[in-house]
Amino acid sequence: REIEALLRRALAIHSPLYRRPLLDGKRVLVVAAEHDRITGAVHAKRLSEHLHASLVHCAGSHLLSLWRTAAPQLIEAFVAQHLLTPVASEAS
């Protein structure tokens, strides 16, 4: 346990889980790949909870294979709903 704690402290600089989120969670989308063996769904869940962000799961692995999944549509819908602001029409 002591070694594990030391490793966590040493690697904390690389993890967003050890820092205060700077973005509004409503503007963050965490995309988890169902078969990701590098970071895994548990990490995606922790990350989304820490950031107070939306979490979606898609088929695929760590690289997500965007061209073979529903991920692009999910990301596009999220961006349209949460990140794009309507452009005010120019006054005459």
PDB file as gemmi writes it, atoms N, CA and C in Angstrom:
CRYST1    1.000    1.000    1.000  90.00  90.00  90.00 P 1                      
ATOM      1  N   ARG A   1       0.817  -1.203   0.000  1.00  0.00           N  
ATOM      2  CA  ARG A   1       0.000   0.000   0.000  1.00  0.00           C  
ATOM      3  C   ARG A   1       0.863   1.271   0.000  1.00  0.00           C  
ATOM      4  N   GLU A   2       1.952   1.236   0.738  1.00  0.00           N  
ATOM      5  CA  GLU A   2       2.810   2.403   0.811  1.00  0.00           C  
ATOM      6  C   GLU A   2       3.451   2.686  -0.552  1.00  0.00           C  
ATOM      7  N   ILE A   3       3.870   1.644  -1.232  1.00  0.00           N  
ATOM      8  CA  ILE A   3       4.466   1.815  -2.561  1.00  0.00           C  
ATOM      9  C   ILE A   3       3.422   2.350  -3.537  1.00  0.00           C  
ATOM     10  N   GLU A   4       2.218   1.830  -3.442  1.00  0.00           N  
ATOM     11  CA  GLU A   4       1.131   2.312  -4.313  1.00  0.00           C  
ATOM     12  C   GLU A   4       0.864   3.796  -4.087  1.00  0.00           C  
ATOM     13  N   ALA A   5       0.850   4.219  -2.840  1.00  0.00           N  
ATOM     14  CA  ALA A   5       0.628   5.631  -2.519  1.00  0.00           C  
ATOM     15  C   ALA A   5       1.765   6.495  -3.062  1.00  0.00           C  
ATOM     16  N   LEU A   6       2.995   6.008  -2.936  1.00  0.00           N  
ATOM     17  CA  LEU A   6       4.135   6.746  -3.467  1.00  0.00           C  
ATOM     18  C   LEU A   6       4.055   6.865  -4.992  1.00  0.00           C  
ATOM     19  N   LEU A   7       3.670   5.787  -5.658  1.00  0.00           N  
ATOM     20  CA  LEU A   7       3.519   5.817  -7.119  1.00  0.00           C  
ATOM     21  C   LEU A   7       2.425   6.797  -7.535  1.00  0.00           C  
ATOM     22  N   ARG A   8       1.305   6.780  -6.843  1.00  0.00           N  
ATOM     23  CA  ARG A   8       0.223   7.718  -7.158  1.00  0.00           C  
ATOM     24  C   ARG A   8       0.688   9.162  -7.033  1.00  0.00           C  
ATOM     25  N   ARG A   9       1.413   9.445  -5.949  1.00  0.00           N  
ATOM     26  CA  ARG A   9       1.924  10.806  -5.749  1.00  0.00           C  
ATOM     27  C   ARG A   9       2.912  11.193  -6.837  1.00  0.00           C  
ATOM     28  N   ALA A  10       3.775  10.263  -7.204  1.00  0.00           N  
ATOM     29  CA  ALA A  10       4.781  10.551  -8.227  1.00  0.00           C  
ATOM     30  C   ALA A  10       4.153  10.785  -9.595  1.00  0.00           C  
ATOM     31  N   LEU A  11       3.082  10.067  -9.892  1.00  0.00           N  
ATOM     32  CA  LEU A  11       2.444  10.166 -11.206  1.00  0.00           C  
ATOM     33  C   LEU A  11       1.305  11.187 -11.247  1.00  0.00           C  
ATOM     34  N   ALA A  12       0.989  11.793 -10.134  1.00  0.00           N  
ATOM     35  CA  ALA A  12      -0.140  12.721 -10.060  1.00  0.00           C  
ATOM     36  C   ALA A  12      -0.015  13.884 -11.031  1.00  0.00           C  
ATOM     37  N   ILE A  13       1.190  14.289 -11.336  1.00  0.00           N  
ATOM     38  CA  ILE A  13       1.388  15.412 -12.249  1.00  0.00           C  
ATOM     39  C   ILE A  13       0.801  15.125 -13.628  1.00  0.00           C  
ATOM     40  N   HIS A  14       0.675  13.856 -13.968  1.00  0.00           N  
ATOM     41  CA  HIS A  14       0.174  13.465 -15.283  1.00  0.00           C  
ATOM     42  C   HIS A  14      -1.339  13.242 -15.311  1.00  0.00           C  
ATOM     43  N   SER A  15      -1.972  13.280 -14.178  1.00  0.00           N  
ATOM     44  CA  SER A  15      -3.392  12.936 -14.106  1.00  0.00           C  
ATOM     45  C   SER A  15      -4.277  14.153 -13.853  1.00  0.00           C  
ATOM     46  N   PRO A  16      -5.282  14.343 -14.705  1.00  0.00           N  
ATOM     47  CA  PRO A  16      -6.226  15.439 -14.460  1.00  0.00           C  
ATOM     48  C   PRO A  16      -7.079  15.200 -13.219  1.00  0.00           C  
ATOM     49  N   LEU A  17      -7.089  13.971 -12.709  1.00  0.00           N  
ATOM     50  CA  LEU A  17      -7.890  13.663 -11.523  1.00  0.00           C  
ATOM     51  C   LEU A  17      -7.333  14.308 -10.261  1.00  0.00           C  
ATOM     52  N   TYR A  18      -6.102  14.768 -10.317  1.00  0.00           N  
ATOM     53  CA  TYR A  18      -5.477  15.389  -9.154  1.00  0.00           C  
ATOM     54  C   TYR A  18      -5.460  16.907  -9.247  1.00  0.00           C  
ATOM     55  N   ARG A  19      -6.185  17.441 -10.211  1.00  0.00           N  
ATOM     56  CA  ARG A  19      -6.249  18.898 -10.368  1.00  0.00           C  
ATOM     57  C   ARG A  19      -7.701  19.361 -10.360  1.00  0.00           C  
ATOM     58  N   ARG A  20      -7.890  20.596  -9.953  1.00  0.00           N  
ATOM     59  CA  ARG A  20      -9.222  21.199  -9.972  1.00  0.00           C  
ATOM     60  C   ARG A  20      -9.609  21.445 -11.427  1.00  0.00           C  
ATOM     61  N   PRO A  21     -10.824  21.030 -11.822  1.00  0.00           N  
ATOM     62  CA  PRO A  21     -11.263  21.290 -13.204  1.00  0.00           C  
ATOM     63  C   PRO A  21     -11.341  22.786 -13.484  1.00  0.00           C  
ATOM     64  N   LEU A  22     -10.882  23.184 -14.650  1.00  0.00           N  
ATOM     65  CA  LEU A  22     -10.923  24.585 -15.040  1.00  0.00           C  
ATOM     66  C   LEU A  22     -12.079  24.889 -15.990  1.00  0.00           C  
ATOM     67  N   LEU A  23     -12.684  23.867 -16.553  1.00  0.00           N  
ATOM     68  CA  LEU A  23     -13.794  24.049 -17.488  1.00  0.00           C  
ATOM     69  C   LEU A  23     -15.113  23.701 -16.819  1.00  0.00           C  
ATOM     70  N   ASP A  24     -16.154  24.343 -17.257  1.00  0.00           N  
ATOM     71  CA  ASP A  24     -17.500  23.995 -16.818  1.00  0.00           C  
ATOM     72  C   ASP A  24     -17.807  22.601 -17.361  1.00  0.00           C  
ATOM     73  N   GLY A  25     -18.202  21.688 -16.487  1.00  0.00           N  
ATOM     74  CA  GLY A  25     -18.484  20.310 -16.886  1.00  0.00           C  
ATOM     75  C   GLY A  25     -19.525  20.187 -17.979  1.00  0.00           C  
ATOM     76  N   LYS A  26     -20.391  21.176 -18.110  1.00  0.00           N  
ATOM     77  CA  LYS A  26     -21.410  21.146 -19.161  1.00  0.00           C  
ATOM     78  C   LYS A  26     -20.779  21.270 -20.545  1.00  0.00           C  
ATOM     79  N   ARG A  27     -19.538  21.736 -20.589  1.00  0.00           N  
ATOM     80  CA  ARG A  27     -18.861  21.939 -21.863  1.00  0.00           C  
ATOM     81  C   ARG A  27     -17.844  20.842 -22.158  1.00  0.00           C  
ATOM     82  N   VAL A  28     -17.900  19.744 -21.379  1.00  0.00           N  
ATOM     83  CA  VAL A  28     -16.934  18.649 -21.534  1.00  0.00           C  
ATOM     84  C   VAL A  28     -17.662  17.345 -21.819  1.00  0.00           C  
ATOM     85  N   LEU A  29     -17.158  16.613 -22.782  1.00  0.00           N  
ATOM     86  CA  LEU A  29     -17.695  15.295 -23.115  1.00  0.00           C  
ATOM     87  C   LEU A  29     -16.562  14.286 -23.023  1.00  0.00           C  
ATOM     88  N   VAL A  30     -16.754  13.254 -22.226  1.00  0.00           N  
ATOM     89  CA  VAL A  30     -15.784  12.163 -22.135  1.00  0.00           C  
ATOM     90  C   VAL A  30     -16.337  11.012 -22.964  1.00  0.00           C  
ATOM     91  N   VAL A  31     -15.551  10.549 -23.918  1.00  0.00           N  
ATOM     92  CA  VAL A  31     -15.959   9.452 -24.790  1.00  0.00           C  
ATOM     93  C   VAL A  31     -15.163   8.216 -24.389  1.00  0.00           C  
ATOM     94  N   ALA A  32     -15.866   7.171 -23.976  1.00  0.00           N  
ATOM     95  CA  ALA A  32     -15.221   5.929 -23.564  1.00  0.00           C  
ATOM     96  C   ALA A  32     -15.447   4.873 -24.636  1.00  0.00           C  
ATOM     97  N   ALA A  33     -14.387   4.186 -24.994  1.00  0.00           N  
ATOM     98  CA  ALA A  33     -14.491   3.081 -25.942  1.00  0.00           C  
ATOM     99  C   ALA A  33     -14.712   1.794 -25.145  1.00  0.00           C  
ATOM    100  N   GLU A  34     -15.690   1.016 -25.560  1.00  0.00           N  
ATOM    101  CA  GLU A  34     -16.068  -0.180 -24.802  1.00  0.00           C  
ATOM    102  C   GLU A  34     -14.933  -1.190 -24.642  1.00  0.00           C  
ATOM    103  N   HIS A  35     -14.038  -1.260 -25.598  1.00  0.00           N  
ATOM    104  CA  HIS A  35     -12.972  -2.262 -25.557  1.00  0.00           C  
ATOM    105  C   HIS A  35     -11.587  -1.633 -25.373  1.00  0.00           C  
ATOM    106  N   ASP A  36     -11.547  -0.480 -24.735  1.00  0.00           N  
ATOM    107  CA  ASP A  36     -10.285   0.212 -24.489  1.00  0.00           C  
ATOM    108  C   ASP A  36      -9.526  -0.514 -23.391  1.00  0.00           C  
ATOM    109  N   ARG A  37      -8.381  -1.091 -23.741  1.00  0.00           N  
ATOM    110  CA  ARG A  37      -7.589  -1.823 -22.761  1.00  0.00           C  
ATOM    111  C   ARG A  37      -6.437  -0.972 -22.236  1.00  0.00           C  
ATOM    112  N   ILE A  38      -6.350   0.268 -22.680  1.00  0.00           N  
ATOM    113  CA  ILE A  38      -5.278   1.144 -22.211  1.00  0.00           C  
ATOM    114  C   ILE A  38      -5.769   1.990 -21.038  1.00  0.00           C  
ATOM    115  N   THR A  39      -6.839   2.752 -21.241  1.00  0.00           N  
ATOM    116  CA  THR A  39      -7.356   3.563 -20.140  1.00  0.00           C  
ATOM    117  C   THR A  39      -8.605   2.945 -19.517  1.00  0.00           C  
ATOM    118  N   GLY A  40      -9.432   2.307 -20.291  1.00  0.00           N  
ATOM    119  CA  GLY A  40     -10.577   1.584 -19.761  1.00  0.00           C  
ATOM    120  C   GLY A  40     -11.768   2.451 -19.383  1.00  0.00           C  
ATOM    121  N   ALA A  41     -12.903   1.800 -19.299  1.00  0.00           N  
ATOM    122  CA  ALA A  41     -14.159   2.489 -18.993  1.00  0.00           C  
ATOM    123  C   ALA A  41     -14.179   3.031 -17.567  1.00  0.00           C  
ATOM    124  N   VAL A  42     -13.491   2.370 -16.659  1.00  0.00           N  
ATOM    125  CA  VAL A  42     -13.462   2.840 -15.264  1.00  0.00           C  
ATOM    126  C   VAL A  42     -12.779   4.198 -15.190  1.00  0.00           C  
ATOM    127  N   HIS A  43     -11.693   4.362 -15.931  1.00  0.00           N  
ATOM    128  CA  HIS A  43     -10.992   5.647 -15.939  1.00  0.00           C  
ATOM    129  C   HIS A  43     -11.878   6.736 -16.553  1.00  0.00           C  
ATOM    130  N   ALA A  44     -12.560   6.408 -17.635  1.00  0.00           N  
ATOM    131  CA  ALA A  44     -13.460   7.380 -18.266  1.00  0.00           C  
ATOM    132  C   ALA A  44     -14.553   7.808 -17.292  1.00  0.00           C  
ATOM    133  N   LYS A  45     -15.088   6.857 -16.545  1.00  0.00           N  
ATOM    134  CA  LYS A  45     -16.130   7.171 -15.561  1.00  0.00           C  
ATOM    135  C   LYS A  45     -15.575   8.089 -14.470  1.00  0.00           C  
ATOM    136  N   ARG A  46     -14.384   7.765 -13.941  1.00  0.00           N  
ATOM    137  CA  ARG A  46     -13.760   8.614 -12.923  1.00  0.00           C  
ATOM    138  C   ARG A  46     -13.519  10.025 -13.452  1.00  0.00           C  
ATOM    139  N   LEU A  47     -13.033  10.092 -14.685  1.00  0.00           N  
ATOM    140  CA  LEU A  47     -12.745  11.379 -15.304  1.00  0.00           C  
ATOM    141  C   LEU A  47     -14.019  12.203 -15.464  1.00  0.00           C  
ATOM    142  N   SER A  48     -15.085  11.582 -15.963  1.00  0.00           N  
ATOM    143  CA  SER A  48     -16.338  12.320 -16.146  1.00  0.00           C  
ATOM    144  C   SER A  48     -16.916  12.780 -14.810  1.00  0.00           C  
ATOM    145  N   GLU A  49     -16.793  11.952 -13.780  1.00  0.00           N  
ATOM    146  CA  GLU A  49     -17.283  12.351 -12.455  1.00  0.00           C  
ATOM    147  C   GLU A  49     -16.453  13.509 -11.897  1.00  0.00           C  
ATOM    148  N   HIS A  50     -15.153  13.430 -12.040  1.00  0.00           N  
ATOM    149  CA  HIS A  50     -14.268  14.490 -11.540  1.00  0.00           C  
ATOM    150  C   HIS A  50     -14.548  15.820 -12.243  1.00  0.00           C  
ATOM    151  N   LEU A  51     -14.781  15.748 -13.546  1.00  0.00           N  
ATOM    152  CA  LEU A  51     -15.010  16.959 -14.342  1.00  0.00           C  
ATOM    153  C   LEU A  51     -16.477  17.390 -14.354  1.00  0.00           C  
ATOM    154  N   HIS A  52     -17.358  16.584 -13.746  1.00  0.00           N  
ATOM    155  CA  HIS A  52     -18.806  16.828 -13.785  1.00  0.00           C  
ATOM    156  C   HIS A  52     -19.259  16.910 -15.252  1.00  0.00           C  
ATOM    157  N   ALA A  53     -18.748  15.979 -16.052  1.00  0.00           N  
ATOM    158  CA  ALA A  53     -18.960  16.003 -17.495  1.00  0.00           C  
ATOM    159  C   ALA A  53     -19.873  14.874 -17.940  1.00  0.00           C  
ATOM    160  N   SER A  54     -20.388  15.012 -19.148  1.00  0.00           N  
ATOM    161  CA  SER A  54     -21.172  13.950 -19.767  1.00  0.00           C  
ATOM    162  C   SER A  54     -20.247  12.813 -20.167  1.00  0.00           C  
ATOM    163  N   LEU A  55     -20.763  11.595 -20.127  1.00  0.00           N  
ATOM    164  CA  LEU A  55     -19.998  10.418 -20.505  1.00  0.00           C  
ATOM    165  C   LEU A  55     -20.808   9.605 -21.501  1.00  0.00           C  
ATOM    166  N   VAL A  56     -20.191   9.269 -22.626  1.00  0.00           N  
ATOM    167  CA  VAL A  56     -20.830   8.380 -23.594  1.00  0.00           C  
ATOM    168  C   VAL A  56     -19.901   7.205 -23.859  1.00  0.00           C  
ATOM    169  N   HIS A  57     -20.504   6.052 -24.125  1.00  0.00           N  
ATOM    170  CA  HIS A  57     -19.752   4.847 -24.453  1.00  0.00           C  
ATOM    171  C   HIS A  57     -19.989   4.521 -25.917  1.00  0.00           C  
ATOM    172  N   CYS A  58     -18.916   4.190 -26.614  1.00  0.00           N  
ATOM    173  CA  CYS A  58     -19.006   3.820 -28.027  1.00  0.00           C  
ATOM    174  C   CYS A  58     -18.270   2.512 -28.242  1.00  0.00           C  
ATOM    175  N   ALA A  59     -18.616   1.836 -29.316  1.00  0.00           N  
ATOM    176  CA  ALA A  59     -17.885   0.630 -29.692  1.00  0.00           C  
ATOM    177  C   ALA A  59     -16.481   1.029 -30.091  1.00  0.00           C  
ATOM    178  N   GLY A  60     -15.557   0.115 -29.978  1.00  0.00           N  
ATOM    179  CA  GLY A  60     -14.203   0.392 -30.421  1.00  0.00           C  
ATOM    180  C   GLY A  60     -13.186   0.198 -29.324  1.00  0.00           C  
ATOM    181  N   SER A  61     -11.950   0.554 -29.627  1.00  0.00           N  
ATOM    182  CA  SER A  61     -10.854   0.404 -28.687  1.00  0.00           C  
ATOM    183  C   SER A  61     -10.270   1.777 -28.378  1.00  0.00           C  
ATOM    184  N   HIS A  62      -9.025   1.829 -27.943  1.00  0.00           N  
ATOM    185  CA  HIS A  62      -8.436   3.090 -27.503  1.00  0.00           C  
ATOM    186  C   HIS A  62      -8.457   4.158 -28.601  1.00  0.00           C  
ATOM    187  N   LEU A  63      -8.287   3.769 -29.834  1.00  0.00           N  
ATOM    188  CA  LEU A  63      -8.309   4.739 -30.935  1.00  0.00           C  
ATOM    189  C   LEU A  63      -9.725   4.994 -31.439  1.00  0.00           C  
ATOM    190  N   LEU A  64     -10.694   4.280 -30.922  1.00  0.00           N  
ATOM    191  CA  LEU A  64     -12.127   4.480 -31.129  1.00  0.00           C  
ATOM    192  C   LEU A  64     -12.638   4.203 -32.533  1.00  0.00           C  
ATOM    193  N   SER A  65     -11.804   4.144 -33.526  1.00  0.00           N  
ATOM    194  CA  SER A  65     -12.261   3.862 -34.891  1.00  0.00           C  
ATOM    195  C   SER A  65     -13.452   4.736 -35.263  1.00  0.00           C  
ATOM    196  N   LEU A  66     -13.241   6.013 -35.275  1.00  0.00           N  
ATOM    197  CA  LEU A  66     -14.320   6.984 -35.484  1.00  0.00           C  
ATOM    198  C   LEU A  66     -15.155   6.695 -36.718  1.00  0.00           C  
ATOM    199  N   TRP A  67     -14.542   6.176 -37.758  1.00  0.00           N  
ATOM    200  CA  TRP A  67     -15.275   5.948 -39.000  1.00  0.00           C  
ATOM    201  C   TRP A  67     -16.196   4.735 -38.914  1.00  0.00           C  
ATOM    202  N   ARG A  68     -16.088   3.929 -37.844  1.00  0.00           N  
ATOM    203  CA  ARG A  68     -16.915   2.733 -37.722  1.00  0.00           C  
ATOM    204  C   ARG A  68     -17.877   2.765 -36.549  1.00  0.00           C  
ATOM    205  N   THR A  69     -18.021   3.899 -35.889  1.00  0.00           N  
ATOM    206  CA  THR A  69     -18.871   3.956 -34.695  1.00  0.00           C  
ATOM    207  C   THR A  69     -19.844   5.131 -34.791  1.00  0.00           C  
ATOM    208  N   ALA A  70     -20.666   5.233 -33.763  1.00  0.00           N  
ATOM    209  CA  ALA A  70     -21.604   6.348 -33.663  1.00  0.00           C  
ATOM    210  C   ALA A  70     -20.946   7.562 -33.011  1.00  0.00           C  
ATOM    211  N   ALA A  71     -19.668   7.454 -32.652  1.00  0.00           N  
ATOM    212  CA  ALA A  71     -18.981   8.532 -31.940  1.00  0.00           C  
ATOM    213  C   ALA A  71     -19.065   9.878 -32.645  1.00  0.00           C  
ATOM    214  N   PRO A  72     -18.813   9.958 -33.963  1.00  0.00           N  
ATOM    215  CA  PRO A  72     -18.868  11.286 -34.591  1.00  0.00           C  
ATOM    216  C   PRO A  72     -20.230  11.966 -34.432  1.00  0.00           C  
ATOM    217  N   GLN A  73     -21.298  11.202 -34.549  1.00  0.00           N  
ATOM    218  CA  GLN A  73     -22.627  11.787 -34.401  1.00  0.00           C  
ATOM    219  C   GLN A  73     -22.864  12.243 -32.964  1.00  0.00           C  
ATOM    220  N   LEU A  74     -22.407  11.454 -31.997  1.00  0.00           N  
ATOM    221  CA  LEU A  74     -22.559  11.835 -30.590  1.00  0.00           C  
ATOM    222  C   LEU A  74     -21.764  13.096 -30.273  1.00  0.00           C  
ATOM    223  N   ILE A  75     -20.545  13.153 -30.779  1.00  0.00           N  
ATOM    224  CA  ILE A  75     -19.689  14.322 -30.536  1.00  0.00           C  
ATOM    225  C   ILE A  75     -20.271  15.553 -31.220  1.00  0.00           C  
ATOM    226  N   GLU A  76     -20.716  15.380 -32.455  1.00  0.00           N  
ATOM    227  CA  GLU A  76     -21.303  16.503 -33.193  1.00  0.00           C  
ATOM    228  C   GLU A  76     -22.547  17.042 -32.482  1.00  0.00           C  
ATOM    229  N   ALA A  77     -23.392  16.153 -32.003  1.00  0.00           N  
ATOM    230  CA  ALA A  77     -24.605  16.578 -31.294  1.00  0.00           C  
ATOM    231  C   ALA A  77     -24.244  17.312 -30.003  1.00  0.00           C  
ATOM    232  N   PHE A  78     -23.238  16.819 -29.278  1.00  0.00           N  
ATOM    233  CA  PHE A  78     -22.807  17.471 -28.043  1.00  0.00           C  
ATOM    234  C   PHE A  78     -22.277  18.870 -28.326  1.00  0.00           C  
ATOM    235  N   VAL A  79     -21.431  18.973 -29.343  1.00  0.00           N  
ATOM    236  CA  VAL A  79     -20.862  20.277 -29.707  1.00  0.00           C  
ATOM    237  C   VAL A  79     -21.968  21.248 -30.097  1.00  0.00           C  
ATOM    238  N   ALA A  80     -22.909  20.784 -30.913  1.00  0.00           N  
ATOM    239  CA  ALA A  80     -24.006  21.652 -31.351  1.00  0.00           C  
ATOM    240  C   ALA A  80     -24.848  22.116 -30.164  1.00  0.00           C  
ATOM    241  N   GLN A  81     -25.072  21.229 -29.215  1.00  0.00           N  
ATOM    242  CA  GLN A  81     -25.945  21.569 -28.087  1.00  0.00           C  
ATOM    243  C   GLN A  81     -25.233  22.388 -27.010  1.00  0.00           C  
ATOM    244  N   HIS A  82     -23.972  22.099 -26.749  1.00  0.00           N  
ATOM    245  CA  HIS A  82     -23.305  22.703 -25.589  1.00  0.00           C  
ATOM    246  C   HIS A  82     -22.208  23.717 -25.903  1.00  0.00           C  
ATOM    247  N   LEU A  83     -21.656  23.676 -27.093  1.00  0.00           N  
ATOM    248  CA  LEU A  83     -20.494  24.527 -27.358  1.00  0.00           C  
ATOM    249  C   LEU A  83     -20.724  25.605 -28.371  1.00  0.00           C  
ATOM    250  N   LEU A  84     -21.646  25.398 -29.290  1.00  0.00           N  
ATOM    251  CA  LEU A  84     -21.890  26.411 -30.306  1.00  0.00           C  
ATOM    252  C   LEU A  84     -22.922  27.410 -29.811  1.00  0.00           C  
ATOM    253  N   THR A  85     -22.589  28.662 -29.897  1.00  0.00           N  
ATOM    254  CA  THR A  85     -23.540  29.681 -29.497  1.00  0.00           C  
ATOM    255  C   THR A  85     -24.087  30.332 -30.766  1.00  0.00           C  
ATOM    256  N   PRO A  86     -25.356  30.648 -30.786  1.00  0.00           N  
ATOM    257  CA  PRO A  86     -25.910  31.273 -31.973  1.00  0.00           C  
ATOM    258  C   PRO A  86     -25.232  32.608 -32.258  1.00  0.00           C  
ATOM    259  N   VAL A  87     -24.991  32.847 -33.513  1.00  0.00           N  
ATOM    260  CA  VAL A  87     -24.379  34.115 -33.921  1.00  0.00           C  
ATOM    261  C   VAL A  87     -25.493  35.156 -34.029  1.00  0.00           C  
ATOM    262  N   ALA A  88     -25.299  36.260 -33.324  1.00  0.00           N  
ATOM    263  CA  ALA A  88     -26.313  37.320 -33.360  1.00  0.00           C  
ATOM    264  C   ALA A  88     -26.309  37.933 -34.764  1.00  0.00           C  
ATOM    265  N   SER A  89     -27.502  38.168 -35.281  1.00  0.00           N  
ATOM    266  CA  SER A  89     -27.573  38.775 -36.618  1.00  0.00           C  
ATOM    267  C   SER A  89     -27.097  40.227 -36.517  1.00  0.00           C  
ATOM    268  N   GLU A  90     -26.452  40.648 -37.587  1.00  0.00           N  
ATOM    269  CA  GLU A  90     -25.910  42.013 -37.598  1.00  0.00           C  
ATOM    270  C   GLU A  90     -27.049  43.024 -37.647  1.00  0.00           C  
ATOM    271  N   ALA A  91     -26.888  44.084 -36.893  1.00  0.00           N  
ATOM    272  CA  ALA A  91     -27.897  45.158 -36.904  1.00  0.00           C  
ATOM    273  C   ALA A  91     -27.794  45.937 -38.215  1.00  0.00           C  
ATOM    274  N   SER A  92     -28.917  46.340 -38.722  1.00  0.00           N  
ATOM    275  CA  SER A  92     -28.925  47.089 -39.989  1.00  0.00           C  
ATOM    276  C   SER A  92     -28.450  48.494 -39.812  1.00  0.00           C  
TER     277      SER A  92                                                      
END                                                                             
